[in-house]
Every structure is written in structure tokens, then in C-alpha cells.
Amino acid sequence: MNPDAAGWKLFLGYVAWLFASIAIALILALLVGSIVSVVGVDARSTAHQRVVEVAGIGFFAALAAAPFIMRIRSNRTDPDATD
């Protein structure tokens, strides 16, 4: 395979992952907002909106970084492994 083609495939795969991460983060942030509403925070208050915004940003950041974290963890050598 052409190295340039592999790079483009990797880049486009990560862009697709970012779009999926946005969708997942939105769903999880709305779920957190619903849980906060059940606990007693008014759904129309600024506190509720702030919780949903912070949760969405946090989930997105974690999901966007996940491929890099998984790559670093998988490339680590296990000191207890025997050959």
C-alpha cells in the first residue's frame, strides 16, 4: 500500500471518529443533564445548562483522545512478559 494512501486513510478514519465522538458526547451529556434534573436541578436553569455543557466537552475530549491513549497503552512493553 502506498504510504500516502495509508496516511489519508488514517486521517479520514480519525475524522470519522471525531464525528462519532460528537454524537456520543451529546447523548451522554444529555443523559447527565437528565440525571441532574431528577436530582433536583431545574431543567431551565443556567446551572443545568452549565452541567450539560461541561459534561459534553469532557466526554468529547475523552473520546477524541481515546485512540491516542489506546495506541500508547498497546505499544507499551510489559515488564512481566516473558519471551
C-alpha positions as CSV (number, residue, x, y, z in Angstrom):
1,M,0.0,0.0,0.0
2,N,1.2,3.5,-0.8
3,P,2.4,5.3,2.4
4,D,0.5,8.4,1.4
5,A,-2.7,6.4,1.0
6,A,-2.3,4.9,4.4
7,G,-1.9,8.3,5.9
8,W,-5.0,9.6,4.3
9,K,-7.0,6.6,5.4
10,L,-5.8,7.1,9.0
11,F,-6.7,10.8,8.8
12,L,-10.1,10.2,7.4
13,G,-10.7,7.4,9.9
14,Y,-9.9,9.8,12.7
15,V,-12.2,12.5,11.3
16,A,-15.0,9.9,11.2
17,W,-14.1,9.0,14.8
18,L,-14.4,12.7,15.8
19,F,-17.9,12.9,14.3
20,A,-18.9,9.8,16.1
21,S,-17.4,11.2,19.3
22,I,-19.5,14.3,18.9
23,A,-22.7,12.3,18.7
24,I,-21.7,10.0,21.6
25,A,-20.7,13.0,23.8
26,L,-24.0,14.8,23.1
27,I,-26.0,11.8,24.1
28,L,-24.0,11.2,27.2
29,A,-24.2,14.9,28.2
30,L,-28.0,14.9,27.8
31,L,-28.1,11.8,29.9
32,V,-26.1,13.5,32.6
33,G,-28.5,16.5,32.3
34,S,-31.5,14.2,32.8
35,I,-29.9,12.7,35.9
36,V,-29.2,16.1,37.3
37,S,-32.8,17.1,36.6
38,V,-34.0,14.1,38.5
39,V,-31.8,15.0,41.4
40,G,-33.5,18.4,41.6
41,V,-31.8,21.0,39.4
42,D,-34.4,22.9,37.3
43,A,-34.0,21.9,33.6
44,R,-34.3,25.6,32.5
45,S,-31.7,27.0,34.9
46,T,-28.2,28.1,33.9
47,A,-26.8,25.5,36.3
48,H,-28.4,22.7,34.4
49,Q,-27.1,24.2,31.1
50,R,-23.6,24.5,32.5
51,V,-23.6,20.9,33.7
52,V,-24.6,19.7,30.2
53,E,-22.0,21.9,28.5
54,V,-19.2,20.8,30.8
55,A,-20.2,17.1,30.6
56,G,-20.4,17.3,26.8
57,I,-16.9,18.9,26.5
58,G,-15.4,16.4,28.9
59,F,-16.9,13.4,27.2
60,F,-15.8,14.7,23.8
61,A,-12.3,15.4,24.9
62,A,-12.0,11.9,26.4
63,L,-13.4,10.2,23.3
64,A,-11.3,12.3,20.9
65,A,-8.1,11.3,22.9
66,A,-9.1,7.7,23.2
67,P,-7.3,6.4,20.0
68,F,-4.1,8.0,21.1
69,I,-4.3,6.7,24.6
70,M,-5.1,3.2,23.4
71,R,-2.2,3.3,21.0
72,I,0.3,4.4,23.7
73,R,-1.0,1.7,26.1
74,S,-0.8,-1.0,23.4
75,N,2.7,-0.1,22.4
76,R,4.0,-0.2,26.0
77,T,6.1,-3.2,26.7
78,D,5.0,-5.4,29.6
79,P,7.9,-5.8,32.1
80,D,6.4,-9.0,33.4
81,A,6.1,-10.7,30.0
82,T,8.5,-13.5,29.2
83,D,9.6,-14.4,25.7
